[in-house]
Amino acid sequence: MRELGQLYDYTLLHFLHHLAESTNGALTPFFRFISYFGDNGIFFIALSLVLIYFKKTRKLGICILISLAIGAIFTSLFLKNAIGRHRPYLSGVDEYYNWWKYVGGLHYKEFSFPSGHTTATMAVMMCIFLTCNKKYSWLVFIFVALMGLSRNYFMVHYPTDVLGGIMVGGVSGLISYLICYKSKLLGGRT
């Protein structure tokens, strides 16, 4: 099973490096823009505060804040330190290091698994998906996919880190939704 994960990681990272080379880095600004939305959760926190300001969207804003907190606690305080997986460019694999340098060499201090950017993005988007019209709200998962790809494109996460972030973020968003909309805690149904 471990070999399958490593093969998956290498194949996708190799593909993204090939994409970066074949486009002469033309996608780098786009993926940097996408990745920016997850930096320190600032954009998502600001979004939640704007939503909290308006009565009609207040509960969604609270749901997003709670989901971000749950995701951050599990990702940054527990999983990253417990697993201690080094980022691809710090793994000792020269190929990953060279690919990382090619796309700009972004530095991050924390461990790699799971992806915090992807956790936060999935947590927020899960809240939006669960509370909004399903006819359109499923589109938010496109942003989750783009965030994950951006983290892999910059070689700061393995694809399995992104999958881990999607799982943690999905559970965080679901728990927050249940707290905000289904429990008596915030006036939801029981």
N, C-alpha and C positions, 0 to 999 in steps of 0.2 A: 504494500500500500504506500509506503514511504517513497519508493522508487517512482510510483505513478505520480505522486505529488511533485516530485523533483522534475520529472519529465514534463509535466504540465507547466510548471514554473518556467523551466528553461525554454520550452517551445514558444510560449507567449512572449517572454522577454526578448527572445531572439527575433520574433516577428516584429515586435515594436521597434527594436533597434534597426532592423532592416527598413522599416517604414520611415524612421527618422533619417537614415542615410539616403534612401531613395528620393526623399523630398527635400534633401539638403537642409533639414531642420525647420522647414516651413511650418510644421505643426507645433513646434515648441511654444510659440507665443499663445496659441489657442489652448494647449494643455496647461500652460502656466496660469492662464486666466481661470480655467476650470478649477485647478488646484487651489488657487487663491481663496475660493469660497470656503474651503475647509481649514484654512490657516487659523489655528487657535480657536476655532468656532465662532469668531467675532461676527461674521456675516449672519450665521444662523441665530446667534443670541440677539443681534440687532433686529432680525426679522421677527423673532418671538416677541420682543419688546414692542415693536410697532403693532403687531397683532393684539397684544394685551391692551394697548391703548384704546382700541375700539371695542365697544360692548359686544358687537355682533361676532367678532373674531377672538374675543378674550380667552375663551376656553381652549381654542386651538393654540393660541400663543402660550398658554400655561402648559398644555400638553407637549408642545415642542420643547419648552425649557426643561420639563421633567425628563423627557426622553434624552435630551442632551446630557443631563446630569447623570442619569443611569448609565448611558453609554460611556461617558468619560470615566466614571468610577470603575466599571468593569474593565475597560480597555487600558486606561493609563495607570490606575492604581493596582490592579490585580493581574490581568493577563499578560501584559507586556513584561512586567518584572518576573512573574512566575515562569514564563516560557523562555524569556531571554534570547530570543532569536535575533541575530544580527541582520542588518539591512543587506540587500544584495551587494552593494558596493563595498561593504565592510566584511564580506564573507570570506575573503581570501581568494576568490575566483577572479583571476585577472580579466577575463572576458567581461564580467559584470562591471568591474571597476572601469574598464575602458569605455563601455557603453554609457555608464553613468557620467563620465567626463565629457563624452561627446554631446550629451543633451544638456549640459550646463552645470553639473556637479552640485546639486542642491544638498545642503547638509541638514541632518536632523539628529538630535541627541538621543532620543528614546529608542528603545528596541523596536523591532519591526512588526511582530505579530500581536494582535491584529492591527490593521490599518485604522488609525484614529480618524483620518479624513473620511474614509469610507463609512466607518461606524457612525459618525456624526451625520453624514449625508443621508444614510439609510434611515437613521432614527427620525430625522425630520421628515423625510419623504414618506415614511410609513405612517406618521401622524396625519399628514396631509391626505394620503391615499385613504386611510380609514375614515376620515371625517368629511371628505368632499365627494362630489358626484363621481361615481365609479366610471361613468362613460368617458370622462376626461382625466380623472385623477391618476390613472395608471401611467400616464405619460411622465409623471415625476420620476419613475424608475429609470428613465433614459438618463436623467442627470446622475443617478447613482452609478450607472454603467460608465458614464463619461468620467466621473470622479475616480472610479477604480482604474480605468485605463490611464488616466493622467498620472496616478501614483506609480503604475507599472512603467509607463513611458519614461518617467524620470529615474527609473531604476532605484527608487527609494523603498519599494515594497515588492515582494513576490506576489504573484497572482493568488496564491493560497492565503496571503495576508489580507488581500482584498475580500476573498470569500469569507474569511473569518470576521472581517469588519461588517460585511453584509449581514451575517448571522447575528452578531452581537447588536448591531443597529436595529435590525428587524425585531428582535426580541425586546429591545429597549423601547422602541416605538409602540409595540403592542402592549407592553406593561403600562406605559404612560397613558395610552388610549383607554385601557381598562380602568385605570385610576380616575381619569378625568371624565369619562363618558358613561361608565357602567357602574361605578361605585357611588355611595352616598357622600363620599369625601368632598367632591366638588359639585354636588347637586345632580349627579347622573343617576341613571336607573340602577336598580339592583338586580 
